[in-house]
Amino acid sequence: MAAPRADRGRLAADGQFWGLSSRASAGLLVIPFAGALLVGLAALQNDLYYGLVREDRLLEWLQFDAYVATTVFAVAAAVRLERGAKRLSAVTFAAVALCALLSAGEEISWGQRLFGFDPPESLEELNRQEELNVHDVVEVQGKVNLALALASLYGLAAPWLLRRRLLVVPPAALASAFFVMLAYTAARAAFFPHPGHGLAKFSEWPETCFAAAIALFTVLAWRKADDPE
């Protein structure tokens, strides 16, 4: 019984650091798993499922919105941290902002479908979906998945392994969002290297969890960026 109590105590202390109530922390831990179950059940009804996971539908736009929010708040956090002479943290959030901006563009293929233009033929030949993005290029896709897995592993493990709470370490309450992304990526690599279309599109939920977790992390970091060490 001691270990669960210790985990709850650590989660509560971490929530206090980030300004999250116990109820909010518990909700953040549950939502990724509950959402995975609901999206999985939605797969029993094709119209509903593809209404969620198809290109330019709900989950993809949620990811785009989350990455835009991440860009804005990561830049704002970096500015606050730079003013407070916390340069290493400022550089970290500036890098997060750049990655989020690139991710937002990639999510909507840099506006290709929105504005109806064609990608360059050289890229169209390499891209399996014939779209103006890099993450669907076969040679790049594996590297992107590895980067997502490593970032998810960091977000999952760091809050529990590090004794000192740092602004560059995500809240422990976001661990389940990172776990869902890591578990899906690992399962795909180990058991489903060539999944069917339906299983491949399930990735939209883990990706949404990841994007939303990063967005909330940067919002919370922006709020705390002016706090003294």
PyMOL commands that place a pseudoatom at each C-alpha (Angstrom):
pseudoatom trace, name=CA, resn=MET, resi=1, chain=A, elem=C, hetatm=0, pos=[0.000, 0.000, 0.000]
pseudoatom trace, name=CA, resn=ALA, resi=2, chain=A, elem=C, hetatm=0, pos=[2.943, 2.334, 0.544]
pseudoatom trace, name=CA, resn=ALA, resi=3, chain=A, elem=C, hetatm=0, pos=[3.844, 2.643, -3.145]
pseudoatom trace, name=CA, resn=PRO, resi=4, chain=A, elem=C, hetatm=0, pos=[0.404, 3.832, -4.340]
pseudoatom trace, name=CA, resn=ARG, resi=5, chain=A, elem=C, hetatm=0, pos=[0.283, 6.335, -1.476]
pseudoatom trace, name=CA, resn=ALA, resi=6, chain=A, elem=C, hetatm=0, pos=[3.745, 7.608, -2.428]
pseudoatom trace, name=CA, resn=ASP, resi=7, chain=A, elem=C, hetatm=0, pos=[2.656, 7.963, -6.059]
pseudoatom trace, name=CA, resn=ARG, resi=8, chain=A, elem=C, hetatm=0, pos=[-0.455, 9.910, -5.058]
pseudoatom trace, name=CA, resn=GLY, resi=9, chain=A, elem=C, hetatm=0, pos=[1.641, 12.149, -2.827]
pseudoatom trace, name=CA, resn=ARG, resi=10, chain=A, elem=C, hetatm=0, pos=[4.101, 12.811, -5.630]
pseudoatom trace, name=CA, resn=LEU, resi=11, chain=A, elem=C, hetatm=0, pos=[1.250, 13.532, -8.057]
pseudoatom trace, name=CA, resn=ALA, resi=12, chain=A, elem=C, hetatm=0, pos=[-0.348, 15.950, -5.573]
pseudoatom trace, name=CA, resn=ALA, resi=13, chain=A, elem=C, hetatm=0, pos=[2.944, 17.771, -4.968]
pseudoatom trace, name=CA, resn=ASP, resi=14, chain=A, elem=C, hetatm=0, pos=[3.592, 17.972, -8.693]
pseudoatom trace, name=CA, resn=GLY, resi=15, chain=A, elem=C, hetatm=0, pos=[0.074, 19.298, -9.244]
pseudoatom trace, name=CA, resn=GLN, resi=16, chain=A, elem=C, hetatm=0, pos=[0.649, 21.937, -6.590]
pseudoatom trace, name=CA, resn=PHE, resi=17, chain=A, elem=C, hetatm=0, pos=[3.830, 23.035, -8.360]
pseudoatom trace, name=CA, resn=TRP, resi=18, chain=A, elem=C, hetatm=0, pos=[1.933, 23.439, -11.642]
pseudoatom trace, name=CA, resn=GLY, resi=19, chain=A, elem=C, hetatm=0, pos=[-1.261, 24.854, -10.144]
pseudoatom trace, name=CA, resn=LEU, resi=20, chain=A, elem=C, hetatm=0, pos=[-3.359, 21.771, -10.916]
pseudoatom trace, name=CA, resn=SER, resi=21, chain=A, elem=C, hetatm=0, pos=[-6.000, 20.529, -8.483]
pseudoatom trace, name=CA, resn=SER, resi=22, chain=A, elem=C, hetatm=0, pos=[-6.170, 16.845, -7.583]
pseudoatom trace, name=CA, resn=ARG, resi=23, chain=A, elem=C, hetatm=0, pos=[-9.366, 16.535, -9.597]
pseudoatom trace, name=CA, resn=ALA, resi=24, chain=A, elem=C, hetatm=0, pos=[-7.774, 18.171, -12.647]
pseudoatom trace, name=CA, resn=SER, resi=25, chain=A, elem=C, hetatm=0, pos=[-4.727, 15.911, -12.404]
pseudoatom trace, name=CA, resn=ALA, resi=26, chain=A, elem=C, hetatm=0, pos=[-6.909, 12.817, -12.123]
pseudoatom trace, name=CA, resn=GLY, resi=27, chain=A, elem=C, hetatm=0, pos=[-8.969, 13.918, -15.127]
pseudoatom trace, name=CA, resn=LEU, resi=28, chain=A, elem=C, hetatm=0, pos=[-5.867, 14.504, -17.222]
pseudoatom trace, name=CA, resn=LEU, resi=29, chain=A, elem=C, hetatm=0, pos=[-4.633, 11.018, -16.383]
pseudoatom trace, name=CA, resn=VAL, resi=30, chain=A, elem=C, hetatm=0, pos=[-7.935, 9.369, -17.325]
pseudoatom trace, name=CA, resn=ILE, resi=31, chain=A, elem=C, hetatm=0, pos=[-8.858, 11.219, -20.545]
pseudoatom trace, name=CA, resn=PRO, resi=32, chain=A, elem=C, hetatm=0, pos=[-6.234, 9.629, -22.880]
pseudoatom trace, name=CA, resn=PHE, resi=33, chain=A, elem=C, hetatm=0, pos=[-7.293, 6.094, -21.908]
pseudoatom trace, name=CA, resn=ALA, resi=34, chain=A, elem=C, hetatm=0, pos=[-11.006, 6.876, -22.031]
pseudoatom trace, name=CA, resn=GLY, resi=35, chain=A, elem=C, hetatm=0, pos=[-10.564, 8.545, -25.412]
pseudoatom trace, name=CA, resn=ALA, resi=36, chain=A, elem=C, hetatm=0, pos=[-8.633, 5.558, -26.785]
pseudoatom trace, name=CA, resn=LEU, resi=37, chain=A, elem=C, hetatm=0, pos=[-11.505, 3.284, -25.736]
pseudoatom trace, name=CA, resn=LEU, resi=38, chain=A, elem=C, hetatm=0, pos=[-14.124, 5.538, -27.323]
pseudoatom trace, name=CA, resn=VAL, resi=39, chain=A, elem=C, hetatm=0, pos=[-12.199, 5.904, -30.595]
pseudoatom trace, name=CA, resn=GLY, resi=40, chain=A, elem=C, hetatm=0, pos=[-11.704, 2.134, -30.642]
pseudoatom trace, name=CA, resn=LEU, resi=41, chain=A, elem=C, hetatm=0, pos=[-15.456, 1.605, -30.176]
pseudoatom trace, name=CA, resn=ALA, resi=42, chain=A, elem=C, hetatm=0, pos=[-16.147, 4.171, -32.886]
pseudoatom trace, name=CA, resn=ALA, resi=43, chain=A, elem=C, hetatm=0, pos=[-14.238, 1.901, -35.291]
pseudoatom trace, name=CA, resn=LEU, resi=44, chain=A, elem=C, hetatm=0, pos=[-17.280, -0.406, -35.169]
pseudoatom trace, name=CA, resn=GLN, resi=45, chain=A, elem=C, hetatm=0, pos=[-19.131, 2.279, -37.143]
pseudoatom trace, name=CA, resn=ASN, resi=46, chain=A, elem=C, hetatm=0, pos=[-17.133, 3.341, -40.197]
pseudoatom trace, name=CA, resn=ASP, resi=47, chain=A, elem=C, hetatm=0, pos=[-18.847, 6.674, -40.789]
pseudoatom trace, name=CA, resn=LEU, resi=48, chain=A, elem=C, hetatm=0, pos=[-18.332, 7.771, -37.200]
pseudoatom trace, name=CA, resn=TYR, resi=49, chain=A, elem=C, hetatm=0, pos=[-14.754, 6.480, -37.046]
pseudoatom trace, name=CA, resn=TYR, resi=50, chain=A, elem=C, hetatm=0, pos=[-13.565, 8.098, -40.250]
pseudoatom trace, name=CA, resn=GLY, resi=51, chain=A, elem=C, hetatm=0, pos=[-15.406, 11.262, -39.317]
pseudoatom trace, name=CA, resn=LEU, resi=52, chain=A, elem=C, hetatm=0, pos=[-12.961, 11.437, -36.420]
pseudoatom trace, name=CA, resn=VAL, resi=53, chain=A, elem=C, hetatm=0, pos=[-9.701, 10.198, -37.941]
pseudoatom trace, name=CA, resn=ARG, resi=54, chain=A, elem=C, hetatm=0, pos=[-9.806, 11.080, -41.644]
pseudoatom trace, name=CA, resn=GLU, resi=55, chain=A, elem=C, hetatm=0, pos=[-7.687, 13.917, -43.037]
pseudoatom trace, name=CA, resn=ASP, resi=56, chain=A, elem=C, hetatm=0, pos=[-9.091, 17.368, -42.257]
pseudoatom trace, name=CA, resn=ARG, resi=57, chain=A, elem=C, hetatm=0, pos=[-11.541, 15.975, -39.715]
pseudoatom trace, name=CA, resn=LEU, resi=58, chain=A, elem=C, hetatm=0, pos=[-11.931, 16.512, -35.972]
pseudoatom trace, name=CA, resn=LEU, resi=59, chain=A, elem=C, hetatm=0, pos=[-8.771, 14.954, -34.533]
pseudoatom trace, name=CA, resn=GLU, resi=60, chain=A, elem=C, hetatm=0, pos=[-6.421, 16.367, -37.133]
pseudoatom trace, name=CA, resn=TRP, resi=61, chain=A, elem=C, hetatm=0, pos=[-7.737, 19.889, -36.598]
pseudoatom trace, name=CA, resn=LEU, resi=62, chain=A, elem=C, hetatm=0, pos=[-7.448, 19.433, -32.832]
pseudoatom trace, name=CA, resn=GLN, resi=63, chain=A, elem=C, hetatm=0, pos=[-3.790, 18.565, -33.369]
pseudoatom trace, name=CA, resn=PHE, resi=64, chain=A, elem=C, hetatm=0, pos=[-3.276, 21.609, -35.566]
pseudoatom trace, name=CA, resn=ASP, resi=65, chain=A, elem=C, hetatm=0, pos=[-4.926, 23.880, -32.984]
pseudoatom trace, name=CA, resn=ALA, resi=66, chain=A, elem=C, hetatm=0, pos=[-2.834, 22.340, -30.205]
pseudoatom trace, name=CA, resn=TYR, resi=67, chain=A, elem=C, hetatm=0, pos=[0.414, 22.910, -32.100]
pseudoatom trace, name=CA, resn=VAL, resi=68, chain=A, elem=C, hetatm=0, pos=[-0.531, 26.506, -32.881]
pseudoatom trace, name=CA, resn=ALA, resi=69, chain=A, elem=C, hetatm=0, pos=[-1.284, 27.078, -29.198]
pseudoatom trace, name=CA, resn=THR, resi=70, chain=A, elem=C, hetatm=0, pos=[2.024, 25.439, -28.303]
pseudoatom trace, name=CA, resn=THR, resi=71, chain=A, elem=C, hetatm=0, pos=[3.882, 27.754, -30.660]
pseudoatom trace, name=CA, resn=VAL, resi=72, chain=A, elem=C, hetatm=0, pos=[2.285, 30.865, -29.150]
pseudoatom trace, name=CA, resn=PHE, resi=73, chain=A, elem=C, hetatm=0, pos=[2.710, 29.915, -25.497]
pseudoatom trace, name=CA, resn=ALA, resi=74, chain=A, elem=C, hetatm=0, pos=[6.184, 28.427, -25.931]
pseudoatom trace, name=CA, resn=VAL, resi=75, chain=A, elem=C, hetatm=0, pos=[7.372, 31.693, -27.482]
pseudoatom trace, name=CA, resn=ALA, resi=76, chain=A, elem=C, hetatm=0, pos=[5.699, 33.657, -24.692]
pseudoatom trace, name=CA, resn=ALA, resi=77, chain=A, elem=C, hetatm=0, pos=[7.311, 31.402, -22.077]
pseudoatom trace, name=CA, resn=ALA, resi=78, chain=A, elem=C, hetatm=0, pos=[10.710, 31.760, -23.749]
pseudoatom trace, name=CA, resn=VAL, resi=79, chain=A, elem=C, hetatm=0, pos=[10.418, 35.552, -23.670]
pseudoatom trace, name=CA, resn=ARG, resi=80, chain=A, elem=C, hetatm=0, pos=[9.514, 35.545, -19.974]
pseudoatom trace, name=CA, resn=LEU, resi=81, chain=A, elem=C, hetatm=0, pos=[12.332, 33.157, -19.150]
pseudoatom trace, name=CA, resn=GLU, resi=82, chain=A, elem=C, hetatm=0, pos=[14.861, 35.219, -21.101]
pseudoatom trace, name=CA, resn=ARG, resi=83, chain=A, elem=C, hetatm=0, pos=[13.799, 38.319, -19.190]
pseudoatom trace, name=CA, resn=GLY, resi=84, chain=A, elem=C, hetatm=0, pos=[14.350, 36.384, -15.989]
pseudoatom trace, name=CA, resn=ALA, resi=85, chain=A, elem=C, hetatm=0, pos=[17.854, 35.373, -17.131]
pseudoatom trace, name=CA, resn=LYS, resi=86, chain=A, elem=C, hetatm=0, pos=[16.827, 31.693, -17.316]
pseudoatom trace, name=CA, resn=ARG, resi=87, chain=A, elem=C, hetatm=0, pos=[18.495, 31.291, -20.684]
pseudoatom trace, name=CA, resn=LEU, resi=88, chain=A, elem=C, hetatm=0, pos=[18.747, 27.520, -20.924]
pseudoatom trace, name=CA, resn=SER, resi=89, chain=A, elem=C, hetatm=0, pos=[15.035, 27.129, -20.234]
pseudoatom trace, name=CA, resn=ALA, resi=90, chain=A, elem=C, hetatm=0, pos=[14.305, 29.980, -22.657]
pseudoatom trace, name=CA, resn=VAL, resi=91, chain=A, elem=C, hetatm=0, pos=[16.241, 28.209, -25.425]
pseudoatom trace, name=CA, resn=THR, resi=92, chain=A, elem=C, hetatm=0, pos=[14.398, 24.979, -24.661]
pseudoatom trace, name=CA, resn=PHE, resi=93, chain=A, elem=C, hetatm=0, pos=[10.987, 26.582, -25.086]
pseudoatom trace, name=CA, resn=ALA, resi=94, chain=A, elem=C, hetatm=0, pos=[12.123, 28.424, -28.200]
pseudoatom trace, name=CA, resn=ALA, resi=95, chain=A, elem=C, hetatm=0, pos=[13.060, 25.029, -29.674]
pseudoatom trace, name=CA, resn=VAL, resi=96, chain=A, elem=C, hetatm=0, pos=[9.657, 23.645, -28.630]
pseudoatom trace, name=CA, resn=ALA, resi=97, chain=A, elem=C, hetatm=0, pos=[7.986, 26.578, -30.389]
pseudoatom trace, name=CA, resn=LEU, resi=98, chain=A, elem=C, hetatm=0, pos=[9.909, 25.904, -33.610]
pseudoatom trace, name=CA, resn=CYS, resi=99, chain=A, elem=C, hetatm=0, pos=[9.068, 22.183, -33.539]
pseudoatom trace, name=CA, resn=ALA, resi=100, chain=A, elem=C, hetatm=0, pos=[5.407, 22.962, -32.861]
pseudoatom trace, name=CA, resn=LEU, resi=101, chain=A, elem=C, hetatm=0, pos=[5.252, 25.442, -35.734]
pseudoatom trace, name=CA, resn=LEU, resi=102, chain=A, elem=C, hetatm=0, pos=[6.680, 22.850, -38.116]
pseudoatom trace, name=CA, resn=SER, resi=103, chain=A, elem=C, hetatm=0, pos=[4.277, 20.228, -36.761]
pseudoatom trace, name=CA, resn=ALA, resi=104, chain=A, elem=C, hetatm=0, pos=[1.282, 22.525, -37.287]
pseudoatom trace, name=CA, resn=GLY, resi=105, chain=A, elem=C, hetatm=0, pos=[2.266, 23.066, -40.902]
pseudoatom trace, name=CA, resn=GLU, resi=106, chain=A, elem=C, hetatm=0, pos=[2.836, 19.359, -41.443]
pseudoatom trace, name=CA, resn=GLU, resi=107, chain=A, elem=C, hetatm=0, pos=[-0.565, 18.467, -39.969]
pseudoatom trace, name=CA, resn=ILE, resi=108, chain=A, elem=C, hetatm=0, pos=[-2.406, 20.385, -42.683]
pseudoatom trace, name=CA, resn=SER, resi=109, chain=A, elem=C, hetatm=0, pos=[0.194, 19.689, -45.400]
pseudoatom trace, name=CA, resn=TRP, resi=110, chain=A, elem=C, hetatm=0, pos=[1.067, 23.387, -45.343]
pseudoatom trace, name=CA, resn=GLY, resi=111, chain=A, elem=C, hetatm=0, pos=[-2.421, 24.336, -46.508]
pseudoatom trace, name=CA, resn=GLN, resi=112, chain=A, elem=C, hetatm=0, pos=[-2.395, 22.153, -49.628]
pseudoatom trace, name=CA, resn=ARG, resi=113, chain=A, elem=C, hetatm=0, pos=[-5.896, 20.744, -49.189]
pseudoatom trace, name=CA, resn=LEU, resi=114, chain=A, elem=C, hetatm=0, pos=[-7.200, 23.962, -47.671]
pseudoatom trace, name=CA, resn=PHE, resi=115, chain=A, elem=C, hetatm=0, pos=[-6.127, 26.137, -50.602]
pseudoatom trace, name=CA, resn=GLY, resi=116, chain=A, elem=C, hetatm=0, pos=[-6.215, 23.436, -53.280]
pseudoatom trace, name=CA, resn=PHE, resi=117, chain=A, elem=C, hetatm=0, pos=[-2.706, 23.582, -54.741]
pseudoatom trace, name=CA, resn=ASP, resi=118, chain=A, elem=C, hetatm=0, pos=[-0.484, 20.698, -55.868]
pseudoatom trace, name=CA, resn=PRO, resi=119, chain=A, elem=C, hetatm=0, pos=[2.870, 19.799, -54.292]
pseudoatom trace, name=CA, resn=PRO, resi=120, chain=A, elem=C, hetatm=0, pos=[6.051, 19.799, -56.403]
pseudoatom trace, name=CA, resn=GLU, resi=121, chain=A, elem=C, hetatm=0, pos=[6.319, 16.661, -58.545]
pseudoatom trace, name=CA, resn=SER, resi=122, chain=A, elem=C, hetatm=0, pos=[9.637, 15.702, -56.936]
pseudoatom trace, name=CA, resn=LEU, resi=123, chain=A, elem=C, hetatm=0, pos=[7.993, 15.580, -53.492]
pseudoatom trace, name=CA, resn=GLU, resi=124, chain=A, elem=C, hetatm=0, pos=[4.798, 14.019, -54.799]
pseudoatom trace, name=CA, resn=GLU, resi=125, chain=A, elem=C, hetatm=0, pos=[6.790, 11.031, -56.044]
pseudoatom trace, name=CA, resn=LEU, resi=126, chain=A, elem=C, hetatm=0, pos=[8.373, 10.479, -52.628]
pseudoatom trace, name=CA, resn=ASN, resi=127, chain=A, elem=C, hetatm=0, pos=[5.305, 11.116, -50.499]
pseudoatom trace, name=CA, resn=ARG, resi=128, chain=A, elem=C, hetatm=0, pos=[3.070, 8.065, -50.108]
pseudoatom trace, name=CA, resn=GLN, resi=129, chain=A, elem=C, hetatm=0, pos=[-0.029, 10.287, -49.830]
pseudoatom trace, name=CA, resn=GLU, resi=130, chain=A, elem=C, hetatm=0, pos=[1.072, 12.669, -52.598]
pseudoatom trace, name=CA, resn=GLU, resi=131, chain=A, elem=C, hetatm=0, pos=[0.849, 15.641, -50.248]
pseudoatom trace, name=CA, resn=LEU, resi=132, chain=A, elem=C, hetatm=0, pos=[3.010, 18.630, -49.397]
pseudoatom trace, name=CA, resn=ASN, resi=133, chain=A, elem=C, hetatm=0, pos=[4.509, 17.305, -46.196]
pseudoatom trace, name=CA, resn=VAL, resi=134, chain=A, elem=C, hetatm=0, pos=[7.658, 15.541, -45.108]
pseudoatom trace, name=CA, resn=HIS, resi=135, chain=A, elem=C, hetatm=0, pos=[6.382, 13.183, -42.407]
pseudoatom trace, name=CA, resn=ASP, resi=136, chain=A, elem=C, hetatm=0, pos=[4.701, 10.895, -44.968]
pseudoatom trace, name=CA, resn=VAL, resi=137, chain=A, elem=C, hetatm=0, pos=[7.931, 10.395, -46.943]
pseudoatom trace, name=CA, resn=VAL, resi=138, chain=A, elem=C, hetatm=0, pos=[8.972, 6.799, -46.274]
pseudoatom trace, name=CA, resn=GLU, resi=139, chain=A, elem=C, hetatm=0, pos=[12.591, 7.636, -45.450]
pseudoatom trace, name=CA, resn=VAL, resi=140, chain=A, elem=C, hetatm=0, pos=[11.495, 10.310, -42.963]
pseudoatom trace, name=CA, resn=GLN, resi=141, chain=A, elem=C, hetatm=0, pos=[8.478, 8.640, -41.375]
pseudoatom trace, name=CA, resn=GLY, resi=142, chain=A, elem=C, hetatm=0, pos=[10.536, 6.237, -39.265]
pseudoatom trace, name=CA, resn=LYS, resi=143, chain=A, elem=C, hetatm=0, pos=[12.650, 9.090, -37.900]
pseudoatom trace, name=CA, resn=VAL, resi=144, chain=A, elem=C, hetatm=0, pos=[9.537, 11.111, -37.041]
pseudoatom trace, name=CA, resn=ASN, resi=145, chain=A, elem=C, hetatm=0, pos=[8.046, 8.134, -35.204]
pseudoatom trace, name=CA, resn=LEU, resi=146, chain=A, elem=C, hetatm=0, pos=[11.287, 7.638, -33.292]
pseudoatom trace, name=CA, resn=ALA, resi=147, chain=A, elem=C, hetatm=0, pos=[11.359, 11.323, -32.309]
pseudoatom trace, name=CA, resn=LEU, resi=148, chain=A, elem=C, hetatm=0, pos=[7.748, 11.102, -31.094]
pseudoatom trace, name=CA, resn=ALA, resi=149, chain=A, elem=C, hetatm=0, pos=[8.556, 7.954, -29.125]
pseudoatom trace, name=CA, resn=LEU, resi=150, chain=A, elem=C, hetatm=0, pos=[11.593, 9.538, -27.456]
pseudoatom trace, name=CA, resn=ALA, resi=151, chain=A, elem=C, hetatm=0, pos=[9.702, 12.738, -26.630]
pseudoatom trace, name=CA, resn=SER, resi=152, chain=A, elem=C, hetatm=0, pos=[6.855, 10.642, -25.206]
pseudoatom trace, name=CA, resn=LEU, resi=153, chain=A, elem=C, hetatm=0, pos=[9.273, 8.570, -23.129]
pseudoatom trace, name=CA, resn=TYR, resi=154, chain=A, elem=C, hetatm=0, pos=[10.721, 11.776, -21.702]
pseudoatom trace, name=CA, resn=GLY, resi=155, chain=A, elem=C, hetatm=0, pos=[7.275, 13.173, -20.909]
pseudoatom trace, name=CA, resn=LEU, resi=156, chain=A, elem=C, hetatm=0, pos=[6.246, 9.882, -19.316]
pseudoatom trace, name=CA, resn=ALA, resi=157, chain=A, elem=C, hetatm=0, pos=[9.327, 9.117, -17.234]
pseudoatom trace, name=CA, resn=ALA, resi=158, chain=A, elem=C, hetatm=0, pos=[10.981, 12.422, -16.331]
pseudoatom trace, name=CA, resn=PRO, resi=159, chain=A, elem=C, hetatm=0, pos=[8.288, 13.725, -13.931]
pseudoatom trace, name=CA, resn=TRP, resi=160, chain=A, elem=C, hetatm=0, pos=[8.525, 10.526, -11.880]
pseudoatom trace, name=CA, resn=LEU, resi=161, chain=A, elem=C, hetatm=0, pos=[12.296, 9.992, -11.991]
pseudoatom trace, name=CA, resn=LEU, resi=162, chain=A, elem=C, hetatm=0, pos=[13.537, 13.515, -11.246]
pseudoatom trace, name=CA, resn=ARG, resi=163, chain=A, elem=C, hetatm=0, pos=[13.262, 14.577, -7.632]
pseudoatom trace, name=CA, resn=ARG, resi=164, chain=A, elem=C, hetatm=0, pos=[13.511, 18.266, -8.367]
pseudoatom trace, name=CA, resn=ARG, resi=165, chain=A, elem=C, hetatm=0, pos=[10.606, 19.839, -10.255]
pseudoatom trace, name=CA, resn=LEU, resi=166, chain=A, elem=C, hetatm=0, pos=[11.804, 21.810, -13.259]
pseudoatom trace, name=CA, resn=LEU, resi=167, chain=A, elem=C, hetatm=0, pos=[9.987, 24.057, -15.682]
pseudoatom trace, name=CA, resn=VAL, resi=168, chain=A, elem=C, hetatm=0, pos=[11.270, 22.032, -18.633]
pseudoatom trace, name=CA, resn=VAL, resi=169, chain=A, elem=C, hetatm=0, pos=[9.778, 18.778, -17.292]
pseudoatom trace, name=CA, resn=PRO, resi=170, chain=A, elem=C, hetatm=0, pos=[6.063, 18.231, -18.103]
pseudoatom trace, name=CA, resn=PRO, resi=171, chain=A, elem=C, hetatm=0, pos=[3.561, 17.715, -15.271]
pseudoatom trace, name=CA, resn=ALA, resi=172, chain=A, elem=C, hetatm=0, pos=[3.152, 14.147, -14.035]
pseudoatom trace, name=CA, resn=ALA, resi=173, chain=A, elem=C, hetatm=0, pos=[-0.581, 14.448, -14.764]
pseudoatom trace, name=CA, resn=LEU, resi=174, chain=A, elem=C, hetatm=0, pos=[0.238, 14.374, -18.490]
pseudoatom trace, name=CA, resn=ALA, resi=175, chain=A, elem=C, hetatm=0, pos=[2.045, 11.034, -18.230]
pseudoatom trace, name=CA, resn=SER, resi=176, chain=A, elem=C, hetatm=0, pos=[-0.875, 9.005, -19.588]
pseudoatom trace, name=CA, resn=ALA, resi=177, chain=A, elem=C, hetatm=0, pos=[-1.071, 11.166, -22.718]
pseudoatom trace, name=CA, resn=PHE, resi=178, chain=A, elem=C, hetatm=0, pos=[2.587, 10.466, -23.415]
pseudoatom trace, name=CA, resn=PHE, resi=179, chain=A, elem=C, hetatm=0, pos=[2.107, 6.787, -22.525]
pseudoatom trace, name=CA, resn=VAL, resi=180, chain=A, elem=C, hetatm=0, pos=[-0.663, 6.386, -25.112]
pseudoatom trace, name=CA, resn=MET, resi=181, chain=A, elem=C, hetatm=0, pos=[1.599, 7.847, -27.809]
pseudoatom trace, name=CA, resn=LEU, resi=182, chain=A, elem=C, hetatm=0, pos=[4.567, 5.706, -26.763]
pseudoatom trace, name=CA, resn=ALA, resi=183, chain=A, elem=C, hetatm=0, pos=[2.500, 2.511, -26.481]
pseudoatom trace, name=CA, resn=TYR, resi=184, chain=A, elem=C, hetatm=0, pos=[0.933, 2.974, -29.912]
pseudoatom trace, name=CA, resn=THR, resi=185, chain=A, elem=C, hetatm=0, pos=[4.280, 3.710, -31.561]
pseudoatom trace, name=CA, resn=ALA, resi=186, chain=A, elem=C, hetatm=0, pos=[5.912, 0.702, -29.892]
pseudoatom trace, name=CA, resn=ALA, resi=187, chain=A, elem=C, hetatm=0, pos=[3.008, -1.607, -30.791]
pseudoatom trace, name=CA, resn=ARG, resi=188, chain=A, elem=C, hetatm=0, pos=[3.114, -0.477, -34.424]
pseudoatom trace, name=CA, resn=ALA, resi=189, chain=A, elem=C, hetatm=0, pos=[6.864, -1.072, -34.635]
pseudoatom trace, name=CA, resn=ALA, resi=190, chain=A, elem=C, hetatm=0, pos=[6.770, -4.450, -32.889]
pseudoatom trace, name=CA, resn=PHE, resi=191, chain=A, elem=C, hetatm=0, pos=[3.535, -6.029, -34.122]
pseudoatom trace, name=CA, resn=PHE, resi=192, chain=A, elem=C, hetatm=0, pos=[2.031, -4.024, -36.983]
pseudoatom trace, name=CA, resn=PRO, resi=193, chain=A, elem=C, hetatm=0, pos=[4.831, -2.669, -39.205]
pseudoatom trace, name=CA, resn=HIS, resi=194, chain=A, elem=C, hetatm=0, pos=[2.428, -2.660, -42.170]
pseudoatom trace, name=CA, resn=PRO, resi=195, chain=A, elem=C, hetatm=0, pos=[-1.003, -1.955, -40.656]
pseudoatom trace, name=CA, resn=GLY, resi=196, chain=A, elem=C, hetatm=0, pos=[-4.258, -1.711, -42.526]
pseudoatom trace, name=CA, resn=HIS, resi=197, chain=A, elem=C, hetatm=0, pos=[-5.747, 1.717, -43.167]
pseudoatom trace, name=CA, resn=GLY, resi=198, chain=A, elem=C, hetatm=0, pos=[-8.131, 1.569, -40.227]
pseudoatom trace, name=CA, resn=LEU, resi=199, chain=A, elem=C, hetatm=0, pos=[-5.435, 0.706, -37.690]
pseudoatom trace, name=CA, resn=ALA, resi=200, chain=A, elem=C, hetatm=0, pos=[-3.045, 3.238, -39.179]
pseudoatom trace, name=CA, resn=LYS, resi=201, chain=A, elem=C, hetatm=0, pos=[-5.644, 5.991, -38.792]
pseudoatom trace, name=CA, resn=PHE, resi=202, chain=A, elem=C, hetatm=0, pos=[-6.105, 5.128, -35.104]
pseudoatom trace, name=CA, resn=SER, resi=203, chain=A, elem=C, hetatm=0, pos=[-2.785, 6.957, -34.711]
pseudoatom trace, name=CA, resn=GLU, resi=204, chain=A, elem=C, hetatm=0, pos=[-4.754, 10.200, -34.850]
pseudoatom trace, name=CA, resn=TRP, resi=205, chain=A, elem=C, hetatm=0, pos=[-5.861, 9.694, -31.219]
pseudoatom trace, name=CA, resn=PRO, resi=206, chain=A, elem=C, hetatm=0, pos=[-2.363, 9.127, -29.734]
pseudoatom trace, name=CA, resn=GLU, resi=207, chain=A, elem=C, hetatm=0, pos=[-1.097, 12.030, -31.829]
pseudoatom trace, name=CA, resn=THR, resi=208, chain=A, elem=C, hetatm=0, pos=[-3.917, 14.215, -30.498]
pseudoatom trace, name=CA, resn=CYS, resi=209, chain=A, elem=C, hetatm=0, pos=[-3.023, 13.200, -26.933]
pseudoatom trace, name=CA, resn=PHE, resi=210, chain=A, elem=C, hetatm=0, pos=[0.618, 14.093, -27.560]
pseudoatom trace, name=CA, resn=ALA, resi=211, chain=A, elem=C, hetatm=0, pos=[-0.169, 17.454, -29.166]
pseudoatom trace, name=CA, resn=ALA, resi=212, chain=A, elem=C, hetatm=0, pos=[-2.673, 18.401, -26.453]
pseudoatom trace, name=CA, resn=ALA, resi=213, chain=A, elem=C, hetatm=0, pos=[-0.232, 17.417, -23.701]
pseudoatom trace, name=CA, resn=ILE, resi=214, chain=A, elem=C, hetatm=0, pos=[2.524, 19.565, -25.185]
pseudoatom trace, name=CA, resn=ALA, resi=215, chain=A, elem=C, hetatm=0, pos=[0.091, 22.478, -25.557]
pseudoatom trace, name=CA, resn=LEU, resi=216, chain=A, elem=C, hetatm=0, pos=[-1.081, 22.276, -21.940]
pseudoatom trace, name=CA, resn=PHE, resi=217, chain=A, elem=C, hetatm=0, pos=[2.514, 21.917, -20.765]
pseudoatom trace, name=CA, resn=THR, resi=218, chain=A, elem=C, hetatm=0, pos=[3.545, 25.138, -22.503]
pseudoatom trace, name=CA, resn=VAL, resi=219, chain=A, elem=C, hetatm=0, pos=[0.511, 27.010, -21.148]
pseudoatom trace, name=CA, resn=LEU, resi=220, chain=A, elem=C, hetatm=0, pos=[1.388, 25.939, -17.605]
pseudoatom trace, name=CA, resn=ALA, resi=221, chain=A, elem=C, hetatm=0, pos=[5.071, 26.750, -18.168]
pseudoatom trace, name=CA, resn=TRP, resi=222, chain=A, elem=C, hetatm=0, pos=[4.147, 30.210, -19.450]
pseudoatom trace, name=CA, resn=ARG, resi=223, chain=A, elem=C, hetatm=0, pos=[2.124, 30.801, -16.280]
pseudoatom trace, name=CA, resn=LYS, resi=224, chain=A, elem=C, hetatm=0, pos=[5.080, 29.835, -14.077]
pseudoatom trace, name=CA, resn=ALA, resi=225, chain=A, elem=C, hetatm=0, pos=[7.837, 31.410, -16.144]
pseudoatom trace, name=CA, resn=ASP, resi=226, chain=A, elem=C, hetatm=0, pos=[7.955, 34.541, -13.976]
pseudoatom trace, name=CA, resn=ASP, resi=227, chain=A, elem=C, hetatm=0, pos=[8.155, 32.608, -10.717]
pseudoatom trace, name=CA, resn=PRO, resi=228, chain=A, elem=C, hetatm=0, pos=[11.464, 32.660, -8.854]
pseudoatom trace, name=CA, resn=GLU, resi=229, chain=A, elem=C, hetatm=0, pos=[13.519, 29.462, -8.842]
for i in range(1, 229): cmd.bond("trace and resi %d" % i, "trace and resi %d" % (i + 1))
show_as sticks, trace
zoom trace
